[in-house]
Structures are given as C-alpha cells and as structure tokens.
Amino acid sequence: MRLLTASKGLRSPQKPLISAIRCQHRSYNAAVIGGGITGLTAAWQLIQDRECSSVTIYEKSRRLGGWLQSETIPVEGGEVVFEYGPRTLRSAMPASLPLLYLVSNLGLFDELITTSKRSPAALNRYIYYPDHLVRLPTPDPDLSLMENARNIFRTITTEPLFEGFITGLLSEPNKPARPQEEWAIDESLAEFITRRFNRKIADNLVSAVMHGIYADNIDEMSAQAIMGPLRNLEDGGILFGLLIKSIMGKKTRSMDDFLAVDAVYKTPETMQRLDEINRVVKTASTFTFKRGTQQLVEGLTRALRASEKVRLVMDADILALDPPANRGHKLKIYTGIRGEESFDHVISAISAPAMARILDPQGQVKIDCDPEDEYRALWNSKKARHPKPNIGTVSGLHFFRHATTVMVVNLYYKTPNLLPVDGFGYLIPRSIPYEQNPECGLGVIFASASSSGESPVAPYPKVSQDSAPGTKITIMFGGHYWDGWKKQDYPDHKTAVRMAKDMLERHLGITEPPALVRTRLQENAIPKYKPPHIHQIYALSRWAKEEYHNRLVLVGNSFSGVGVGDCVRQGIMAATHGVGRHKLTATPRLESKDWCPWKEYNYQHWDLKGGVPTAPVRLFESDI
Ligand SMILES: Cc1cc2nc3c(=O)[nH]c(=O)nc-3n(C[C@H](O)[C@H](O)[C@H](O)COP(=O)(O)OP(=O)(O)OC[C@H]3O[C@@H](n4cnc5c(N)ncnc54)[C@H](O)[C@@H]3O)c2cc1C
C-alpha cells in the first residue's frame, strides 16, 4: 500500500510496478456464446492473454461465422465467389484498424483485395430515382476543379432526386437549435433530417443510404446512434459546424475505436506491417478477401483450433445462464448434454433477443416493463425470497429485439461488362414510385467491381475474386418493407429469381438469362437501431453489471454497430476491457499522444468491465 501511495520521485520506474500488479491477477476461464465474427474475435483475443486459462465457445449451429458466408462456385471458364452476408468491409481511420490488425495477425493480409478511393467502384455510387440511375456527385480526380464544379451543379439542379436539396442546405444555418432538454431526447432519423433540412432530403437521399446499411426505415432509426456527430453540431448550425471543423482539421471520432486500437493484440509481424496497414486505411475505400469474407472465419477458426486453451462446442443447446448469487460466485451455464459449467466471465456475442431467451428461458420478464417497478412488485410479493433475478438485464435486452429480414440474390452472367454504367452499385430510396419497385428492392451491388481491386502488398498487383470472365450482380430485397411478415409470406427461390430478373430488366435493361443464380433468405439478420438506442445501451449495461457482478459482457451487432469492423471492435473490447484485463494509461501505445484521447477525461474512473463495454464518453473531436 505504501508503495502505491509513494510520491513520484520515490517510486521505482513504472514497469516493475505494473508487472507486480499484473502478477497479482488470478488466472480465469471464459465462455463465449456465439461463433459469429464477434464471438470468434473475442475468443481469439482472449487466448492471447496469459492469465486466460481456457475459452469455451458455444455455437448453436454446425458452422462458425454467423452471417459471414461465402461460396466459391466453378463455372465455365473459371470460378465465381458469391457472398450471402457481408462482402465489402469499410476502410476508415481509425474504425477499421482493429479489423486490419486482426487480419494481419492471422496471416491474411496478403489475401485482401482493396478498392482504391480513386477507382470507379469508389467514385461512382448511384441512387435509382425516379426511373433512372443518378450518380451521386463526387469529385472525379481526373477532372479539373471547374469541370467537377460544373458537373456537380448540373446534377443537383437538373435531377429530380435533388429537388429541395439546395434550399434545404441554404435554410439549415438559420434554423433554431432545439432547447437542450428536448435535444437530449433521441428522435428518428427522418425527424432529424426533416427538422434541420427538409423531407425531400430525408426521403430521397438519407433513406437510400440507410437501405444500403441497415435495410431499415428512417422513421424508426435512432438519429443519435446513427448521426450523432451531425446532431452534436446543431447548436451553431450543422453546415457551419462542418465548415469550422474542416478548417481546423478536426473530426468527430468514436472513443471506442481508440479503446479497441489500444487493446487489440498485435503480433510482431503486424507491428512490422503498420505502414502497409495505414496505407490501406488511407488509400482504399473498401476491402474484401480473395475467396470472400469466409476467409476471415477460416483464419480465426484455424488459430482457435490450434490453441490448447480453446474448446469448441458446436450444436450447443444452452438452456440457461443464472445470475451469480453473490460477487464471488462464477457464472453457471446449463446445457442439455454437458450439464452445468462455471465461468469467471461470459461473453455473449449473439443477438439481444437470443440472449434474453437464455437469461429468461421461461419468458417471465415482460417486454417493455420498467425494471424498477418490477423489482418493487417482486419485493412486495413472496418471490422476493428467491435469489436476486435479472429483470433489468432481460428487459434491457428486449429493447433490442427488432431486426429486418433480407433476401440476397446473387447472379452471374457470362457476358462481361453487361452493366450500362461502371461503379459500386445503386440504392433505392423509399420515395421511389411503387411501379419502379414493386419487388421491395433495397439496392443492387455491381459485385464484379466491388470484388476486384489491388493487393495491399507491393507492387500492388490487380486482383479479383472471380477467375471466370463475366458479370456478377447482387440484389437485396425486403428489409423494413417486410416488417411483420410471416415465414410463408417471404418469396421462395423461384419467386426471388423472377423478382431479380424483372428488376434488372426494368432498371438496367438486362435481358440476358443469368448463367448462375443463388438466393438466400436471411431472417432477422440486421438489427434495428431504434431511438433511444444509445440511452438503452447504457441502461442495459448498468443492469448487467449489477445483476451479473461485472461477469457478463454483452456484445454483437445488436448494440454498437452492424458492420464487420464494428463487430470486430466489440469482440476486442469484450475480451480486454470487458473482462477487466486492459488498463488504460496516458502513455500512447501507438505513434502519438492523439491515440490516447481518454486522457482528456477522468478515464481512471471509467468502469468498462461487464455489461456492454463502451466508453462513457462516446464521441470526441480528434486531429486523427
Ligand atoms: C445480408 C447481409 C449483408 C451484410 N453486408 C455487410 C457488408 O457488406 N459489410 C459489413 O461490414 N457488414 C455487413 N453485414 C453485417 C454483418 O455481417 C453482421 O452485422 C455481422 O456479421 C454480425 O456478426 P455477429 O458475430 O455479431 O453476429 P452473428 O453473425 O449473428 O453471429 C452470432 C452467432 O451466434 C450463434 N448463436 C445464436 N444463438 C445462439 C445460442 N443461443 N447459443 C449459441 N450460439 C448461438 C449463431 O448461430 C451465429 O453463429 C451484412 C449482414 C447481412 C445479413
């Protein structure tokens, strides 16, 4: 004790003290529920920790990877790779760093395909409105400033898609900001954009972009969760705020991204690759794998199977997970075949409703109940004699129960360059007339373009997923348009193929029959981020910490982002901060002090162990 309180001058250098503290840590065992990308990442990070004695992964199905599903199919003249889940991984500073470090740690860096920010797939993104493709105005690096300005002005003033765009932008700075108390209450994206700009911008532009990421309806999406950085600028006017930030070179960043970059394990090979990794982040708009995102799952699985610490339980049937009777007790997982197993930490990496079923198998906690009221009622009833229940955590999880279903249709045509335009693909806004979208299409990906690019390793040769010549297209249908549908309402394979062909003929004039088609209905695949999403995350986290004595960690795409990069970040956060095994310091582990943004806050008091591991300061202004 005296040593800890000794003045700085008397203290021996920091290192021995830290290792002395570390030595006091007991070894621990952990369970990870769910073998999707979040769970596999968490398990991989856990086994890097010397104190972690074993990791048990429970996966309900017979395959690992969750929504990451790729298939390589032989066709005439070569092979094509179809993706049934994620395909393009966003490259952004610093959000994609944990994923890129993981890729490199697994020895998969050479397997990446990067799409340059200057390529047509990055520059040419379209919205279909009202009956044709409109290229979103992006400066073309091959044109002069004047030529770009003229092109952008022409598009914005002549295309019906941009009706109301200029007036919406010009009127924004004069719109009063909401009073602080009102502003603090979350609202829908549609409300926010309409309030600050106008309805047309919300319906035509924002709804299209959200179809491409969340497949959801902007009337039901949380503005704070999805456009927090913009919403924070409301006080002085959003456009003015953006201008000032760009002059000052500031960007709004997520604290969790920095926490994950700090915590993610980096092999010596990865440390040697930092320049190459930074180059990808700076020059690429997206990246993927030569044989599809499944390669990431295979890499993780290989590494996990090679570790003596890991036990993989497939076809797992978790019946229940009880809250511990007191702080010193481990968490108990009950399975059908294996019976009862105890763990120091449990990381849940499954959807919120699936976890709610495990924590409350009898379904006793009512949906939308107020946990405080329920506890009071319990206290006044005889049930109070039973061990402390988990009403707060279960009811908190119930909030995140909604998700959209999408039908993914992959098509391959023998003819190369079949598309009328070059680019990434197009999105369909909710304002599109019914006659142009009776199939409930969300967007079309020109998959040949998005799955080819260059290797991230010098001399950066051109690479493509497909060895067969031809054109690959992916269409996504459904999303929020199918909310409330029953199983029997969804299109079957034959119907989905017909819908795809009809749509491509109407929108792009494609009449050639595809040489290969695969469809996949992905049910409840993309979680809905309803308002007040962020508030509910902190509330759930508090309950879970309390009821499970900081031993239960909740991550996955239900909470802090649906992208693969977001899931990897959450997996890293869970296996480090979430299990109390990463200490924040004010000394940068990477190049500069900007990589420790927490030191501007009272980070010594941040409690990141258990619950949803996320910083109490969500966003901050950064020079990076
Ligand atoms: C069609 C589609 C396209 C997408 N496109 C992109 C894209 O281009 N780019 C991008 O970045 N992201 C994309 N995403 C999003 C991204 O793929 C997902 O958000 C991410 O893969 C979720 O990973 P996860 O591990 O959190 O969850 P999941 O993948 O759902 O994994 C959860 C795992 O837990 C298992 N499980 C469930 N219940 C239990 C239980 N009770 N016990 C044990 N195990 C259980 C499941 O079988 C599954 O394996 C897309 C998603 C979909 C569906």
Ligand as a Chemical Component Dictionary entry (heavy atoms), coordinates in Angstrom:
data_LIG
# 
_chem_comp.id                   LIG 
_chem_comp.type                 NON-POLYMER 
_chem_comp.pdbx_formal_charge   0 
_chem_comp.three_letter_code    LIG 
# 
loop_
_chem_comp_atom.comp_id 
_chem_comp_atom.atom_id 
_chem_comp_atom.alt_atom_id 
_chem_comp_atom.type_symbol 
_chem_comp_atom.charge 
_chem_comp_atom.model_Cartn_x 
_chem_comp_atom.model_Cartn_y 
_chem_comp_atom.model_Cartn_z 
_chem_comp_atom.pdbx_ordinal 
LIG C1  C1  C 0 -27.137 -9.908  -45.972 1  
LIG C2  C2  C 0 -26.163 -9.155  -45.135 2  
LIG C3  C3  C 0 -25.234 -8.323  -45.752 3  
LIG C4  C4  C 0 -24.308 -7.639  -44.958 4  
LIG N1  N1  N 0 -23.364 -6.878  -45.588 5  
LIG C5  C5  C 0 -22.380 -6.308  -44.857 6  
LIG C6  C6  C 0 -21.288 -5.684  -45.513 7  
LIG O1  O1  O 0 -21.214 -5.639  -46.752 8  
LIG N2  N2  N 0 -20.306 -5.140  -44.740 9  
LIG C7  C7  C 0 -20.328 -5.213  -43.375 10 
LIG O2  O2  O 0 -19.388 -4.721  -42.723 11 
LIG N3  N3  N 0 -21.342 -5.832  -42.728 12 
LIG C8  C8  C 0 -22.365 -6.387  -43.431 13 
LIG N4  N4  N 0 -23.371 -7.052  -42.802 14 
LIG C9  C9  C 0 -23.439 -7.045  -41.320 15 
LIG C10 C10 C 0 -22.524 -8.077  -40.659 16 
LIG O3  O3  O 0 -22.351 -9.175  -41.476 17 
LIG C11 C11 C 0 -23.110 -8.558  -39.323 18 
LIG O4  O4  O 0 -23.543 -7.471  -38.538 19 
LIG C12 C12 C 0 -22.095 -9.363  -38.536 20 
LIG O5  O5  O 0 -21.625 -10.440 -39.298 21 
LIG C13 C13 C 0 -22.711 -9.852  -37.217 22 
LIG O6  O6  O 0 -21.796 -10.681 -36.556 23 
LIG P1  P1  P 0 -22.067 -11.234 -35.087 24 
LIG O7  O7  O 0 -20.976 -12.167 -34.764 25 
LIG O8  O8  O 0 -22.294 -10.096 -34.158 26 
LIG O9  O9  O 0 -23.457 -11.986 -35.165 27 
LIG P2  P2  P 0 -23.866 -13.293 -35.980 28 
LIG O10 O10 O 0 -23.204 -13.329 -37.295 29 
LIG O11 O11 O 0 -25.355 -13.318 -35.932 30 
LIG O12 O12 O 0 -23.275 -14.490 -35.121 31 
LIG C14 C14 C 0 -23.919 -14.999 -33.997 32 
LIG C15 C15 C 0 -23.600 -16.478 -33.884 33 
LIG O13 O13 O 0 -24.194 -16.966 -32.689 34 
LIG C16 C16 C 0 -24.877 -18.185 -32.937 35 
LIG N5  N5  N 0 -25.961 -18.283 -31.954 36 
LIG C17 C17 C 0 -27.179 -17.702 -31.980 37 
LIG N6  N6  N 0 -27.886 -18.058 -30.881 38 
LIG C18 C18 C 0 -27.088 -18.857 -30.130 39 
LIG C19 C19 C 0 -27.245 -19.525 -28.894 40 
LIG N7  N7  N 0 -28.380 -19.460 -28.218 41 
LIG N8  N8  N 0 -26.222 -20.289 -28.421 42 
LIG C20 C20 C 0 -25.054 -20.373 -29.123 43 
LIG N9  N9  N 0 -24.856 -19.761 -30.321 44 
LIG C21 C21 C 0 -25.854 -19.002 -30.809 45 
LIG C22 C22 C 0 -25.359 -18.055 -34.372 46 
LIG O14 O14 O 0 -25.569 -19.332 -34.944 47 
LIG C23 C23 C 0 -24.190 -17.309 -35.019 48 
LIG O15 O15 O 0 -23.202 -18.192 -35.491 49 
LIG C24 C24 C 0 -24.319 -7.768  -43.548 50 
LIG C25 C25 C 0 -25.257 -8.599  -42.934 51 
LIG C26 C26 C 0 -26.166 -9.297  -43.707 52 
LIG C27 C27 C 0 -27.136 -10.226 -43.036 53 
# 
loop_
_chem_comp_bond.comp_id 
_chem_comp_bond.atom_id_1 
_chem_comp_bond.atom_id_2 
_chem_comp_bond.value_order 
_chem_comp_bond.pdbx_ordinal 
LIG C1  C2  SING 1  
LIG C2  C3  SING 2  
LIG C2  C26 DOUB 3  
LIG C3  C4  DOUB 4  
LIG C4  N1  SING 5  
LIG C4  C24 SING 6  
LIG N1  C5  DOUB 7  
LIG C5  C6  SING 8  
LIG C5  C8  SING 9  
LIG C6  O1  DOUB 10 
LIG C6  N2  SING 11 
LIG N2  C7  SING 12 
LIG C7  O2  DOUB 13 
LIG C7  N3  SING 14 
LIG N3  C8  DOUB 15 
LIG C8  N4  SING 16 
LIG N4  C9  SING 17 
LIG N4  C24 SING 18 
LIG C9  C10 SING 19 
LIG C10 O3  SING 20 
LIG C10 C11 SING 21 
LIG C11 O4  SING 22 
LIG C11 C12 SING 23 
LIG C12 O5  SING 24 
LIG C12 C13 SING 25 
LIG C13 O6  SING 26 
LIG O6  P1  SING 27 
LIG P1  O7  DOUB 28 
LIG P1  O8  SING 29 
LIG P1  O9  SING 30 
LIG O9  P2  SING 31 
LIG P2  O10 DOUB 32 
LIG P2  O11 SING 33 
LIG P2  O12 SING 34 
LIG O12 C14 SING 35 
LIG C14 C15 SING 36 
LIG C15 O13 SING 37 
LIG C15 C23 SING 38 
LIG O13 C16 SING 39 
LIG C16 N5  SING 40 
LIG C16 C22 SING 41 
LIG N5  C17 SING 42 
LIG N5  C21 SING 43 
LIG C17 N6  DOUB 44 
LIG N6  C18 SING 45 
LIG C18 C19 SING 46 
LIG C18 C21 DOUB 47 
LIG C19 N7  SING 48 
LIG C19 N8  DOUB 49 
LIG N8  C20 SING 50 
LIG C20 N9  DOUB 51 
LIG N9  C21 SING 52 
LIG C22 O14 SING 53 
LIG C22 C23 SING 54 
LIG C23 O15 SING 55 
LIG C24 C25 DOUB 56 
LIG C25 C26 SING 57 
LIG C26 C27 SING 58 
# 
